Amino acid sequence: MEPQNIGGISAGQLKSFMEKIENLEQDKAELLETIRDVFAEAKAEGFDVKVMRQLLKMRRMKKEELAEQEELLDLYRQALGE
């Protein structure tokens, strides 16, 4: 018989959470593999995957954060004489 409550911890509830997390981790691994496949397909079609990843990163940013980053990049380029 499996203990139900050890030191104030519900063993059944903990096991349930752990199983959910393990299942989600497996789903995440499968999604990451699918994403890698899509990038490989894009690369095979001649797209620059590095640039695509940068665009994805920029698209996730808030407009204010993106504008601030672009301003800093411009300022740093100017400071370097580029």
KOLZA-567185 format. One record per residue (C-alpha): x, y, z; residue number from 1; residue in three letters. Coordinates in Angstrom, 2 decimals. Example, Ala and Ser with C-alpha at 12.3 -4.5 7.8 and 13.67 -1.06 7.14 Angstrom:
<recs>
+---------+---------+---------+-----+---------+
!       u !       v !       w ! num ! residuo !
+---------+---------+---------+-----+---------+
!   12.30 !   -4.50 !    7.80 !   1 !     ALA !
!   13.67 !   -1.06 !    7.14 !   2 !     SER !
+---------+---------+---------+-----+---------+
</recs>
This chain:
<recs>
+---------+---------+---------+-----+---------+
!       u !       v !       w ! num ! residuo !
+---------+---------+---------+-----+---------+
!    0.00 !    0.00 !    0.00 !   1 !     MET !
!    1.36 !    3.40 !   -1.05 !   2 !     GLU !
!    1.50 !    6.06 !    1.71 !   3 !     PRO !
!   -0.95 !    8.88 !    1.04 !   4 !     GLN !
!    0.51 !   11.57 !    3.28 !   5 !     ASN !
!    4.14 !   11.77 !    4.32 !   6 !     ILE !
!    5.34 !   14.71 !    6.38 !   7 !     GLY !
!    2.38 !   16.80 !    5.30 !   8 !     GLY !
!    2.93 !   16.00 !    1.61 !   9 !     ILE !
!    0.23 !   14.26 !   -0.40 !  10 !     SER !
!    2.07 !   11.46 !   -2.19 !  11 !     ALA !
!   -0.73 !   10.99 !   -4.71 !  12 !     GLY !
!   -0.88 !   14.67 !   -5.59 !  13 !     GLN !
!    2.91 !   14.90 !   -5.90 !  14 !     LEU !
!    2.98 !   11.84 !   -8.15 !  15 !     LYS !
!    0.24 !   13.35 !  -10.32 !  16 !     SER !
!    2.17 !   16.62 !  -10.72 !  17 !     PHE !
!    5.37 !   14.75 !  -11.55 !  18 !     MET !
!    3.64 !   12.65 !  -14.20 !  19 !     GLU !
!    2.06 !   15.75 !  -15.78 !  20 !     LYS !
!    5.43 !   17.50 !  -15.90 !  21 !     ILE !
!    7.12 !   14.43 !  -17.40 !  22 !     GLU !
!    4.44 !   14.23 !  -20.09 !  23 !     ASN !
!    4.81 !   17.94 !  -20.87 !  24 !     LEU !
!    8.61 !   17.56 !  -21.06 !  25 !     GLU !
!    8.12 !   14.78 !  -23.61 !  26 !     GLN !
!    5.71 !   16.98 !  -25.60 !  27 !     ASP !
!    8.25 !   19.82 !  -25.46 !  28 !     LYS !
!   11.01 !   17.54 !  -26.79 !  29 !     ALA !
!    8.79 !   16.49 !  -29.68 !  30 !     GLU !
!    7.92 !   20.12 !  -30.48 !  31 !     LEU !
!   11.59 !   21.12 !  -30.42 !  32 !     LEU !
!   12.36 !   18.31 !  -32.86 !  33 !     GLU !
!    9.57 !   19.51 !  -35.15 !  34 !     THR !
!   10.90 !   23.07 !  -34.98 !  35 !     ILE !
!   14.40 !   21.81 !  -35.91 !  36 !     ARG !
!   12.87 !   20.00 !  -38.88 !  37 !     ASP !
!   11.14 !   23.19 !  -40.06 !  38 !     VAL !
!   14.40 !   25.15 !  -39.77 !  39 !     PHE !
!   16.19 !   22.41 !  -41.74 !  40 !     ALA !
!   13.51 !   22.61 !  -44.42 !  41 !     GLU !
!   13.84 !   26.41 !  -44.58 !  42 !     ALA !
!   17.63 !   26.10 !  -44.84 !  43 !     LYS !
!   17.26 !   23.57 !  -47.66 !  44 !     ALA !
!   15.12 !   26.12 !  -49.49 !  45 !     GLU !
!   17.92 !   28.71 !  -49.19 !  46 !     GLY !
!   16.77 !   30.72 !  -46.18 !  47 !     PHE !
!   19.30 !   31.93 !  -43.61 !  48 !     ASP !
!   18.25 !   30.17 !  -40.40 !  49 !     VAL !
!   20.37 !   32.45 !  -38.19 !  50 !     LYS !
!   18.50 !   35.48 !  -39.53 !  51 !     VAL !
!   15.16 !   33.70 !  -39.12 !  52 !     MET !
!   15.95 !   32.98 !  -35.46 !  53 !     ARG !
!   16.85 !   36.64 !  -34.90 !  54 !     GLN !
!   13.58 !   37.71 !  -36.53 !  55 !     LEU !
!   11.62 !   35.34 !  -34.30 !  56 !     LEU !
!   13.36 !   36.79 !  -31.25 !  57 !     LYS !
!   12.54 !   40.33 !  -32.38 !  58 !     MET !
!    8.90 !   39.47 !  -33.10 !  59 !     ARG !
!    8.48 !   38.20 !  -29.52 !  60 !     ARG !
!    9.73 !   41.49 !  -28.09 !  61 !     MET !
!    7.46 !   44.33 !  -27.11 !  62 !     LYS !
!    7.67 !   47.26 !  -29.51 !  63 !     LYS !
!    9.22 !   49.46 !  -26.80 !  64 !     GLU !
!   11.92 !   46.88 !  -26.03 !  65 !     GLU !
!   12.71 !   46.44 !  -29.71 !  66 !     LEU !
!   12.97 !   50.19 !  -30.29 !  67 !     ALA !
!   15.25 !   50.56 !  -27.26 !  68 !     GLU !
!   17.49 !   47.73 !  -28.47 !  69 !     GLN !
!   17.72 !   49.20 !  -31.96 !  70 !     GLU !
!   18.61 !   52.62 !  -30.53 !  71 !     GLU !
!   21.36 !   51.09 !  -28.39 !  72 !     LEU !
!   22.74 !   49.12 !  -31.32 !  73 !     LEU !
!   22.84 !   52.29 !  -33.41 !  74 !     ASP !
!   24.52 !   54.20 !  -30.58 !  75 !     LEU !
!   27.14 !   51.47 !  -30.11 !  76 !     TYR !
!   27.82 !   51.34 !  -33.86 !  77 !     ARG !
!   28.34 !   55.10 !  -33.91 !  78 !     GLN !
!   30.68 !   54.85 !  -30.91 !  79 !     ALA !
!   32.71 !   52.24 !  -32.79 !  80 !     LEU !
!   32.77 !   54.35 !  -35.95 !  81 !     GLY !
!   30.76 !   51.83 !  -37.95 !  82 !     GLU !
+---------+---------+---------+-----+---------+
</recs>
